[in-house]
Amino acid sequence: MKRASKIYTALMMIFLFAPIAILVVFSFNDAKSLSVFSGFSLHWYRELFRDAETLKAVRNTLVLAVSAALISTAMGTAAAVGINRLRNKVLRQVMDSVTNIPMINPDIITGISLMLMFVFVGRLFGAATSLNFGTMLIAHITFCLPYVILQVLPKLQQMDKSLPEAAMDLGCTPFRAFLKAVLPEIMPGVITGLIMAFTLSLDDFVISYFTSGNGFQTLPIRIYNMTKKTVTPKMYALATIIFFVILTLLLVSNLYDEDEVQRRRAARQIRKASKEEKT
């Protein structure tokens, strides 16, 4: 059984990462061929940095992803704190269910419903155009929020409930107690939620397609428009760069979590030793 499980795991890893490996290899191909590697070259990386439209789409995508990640992380952290303080079990279950709706709702339904809402509100206020950067930002915050809450809420539930009370007993205001006592304890969840929101916003196509205006194009929409003609290997180069950037963010997040676990373990050992000395 152990051997079979190892073979199954290896096959799954190959199935998941073989396409990415092929993408990375052929981003350095000297020719346009998708089946024959004719030689190592940085030609397509140079072509990528000469493509003004693609670089503009990358910039738009990064601005949108960073803005959505930061705003949804701040709002999601505040929402998680509020949900964690609810004492009514029924109300808390309702809030949990409402929070999960954007995650389980199909993207196409979310995109179409948001588009209709933005068009309705825009016409209600007589706006010349209803869809723009602002509508895309609101849409991205909408589907990123539940993932941030999902990462922060468990950290709040694991935290010692007496920490903010102890901080306020020592003279802190409630907000300062949150910054000094609560936030450091839940920071791993906040960082994970931030990275998840950033990657989800960076990757989104369906919701962006329905809520984007004519003057703002993200990278997924740019690539979709290119598929109507042809996708050149410079897109492989761009995908390779994005893959390694996301991989770096994940490694940093995991290292931060490991450091946080070690710090907490050391703090528990110190508290345990101090209790033993008192007894």
Secondary structure, DSSP 4 states (H G I P E B T S, - for coil): -HHHHHHHHHHHHHHHHHHHHHHHHHTTBSSS-SS----B--HHHHHHTT-HHHHHHHHHHHHHHHHHHHHHHHHHHHHHHHHHT---HHHHHHHHHHHHHHHHS-HHHHHHHHHHHHHHHHHHTT-S-S-SHHHHHHHHHHHHHHHHHHHHHHHHHHS-THHHHHHHHTT--HHHHIIIIIHHHHHHHHHHHHHHHHHHHHH--HHHHHH--TT---HHHHHHHHTTT---THHHHHHHHHHHHHHHHHHHHHHHHHHHHHHHHHHHHHHHHHHHHH-
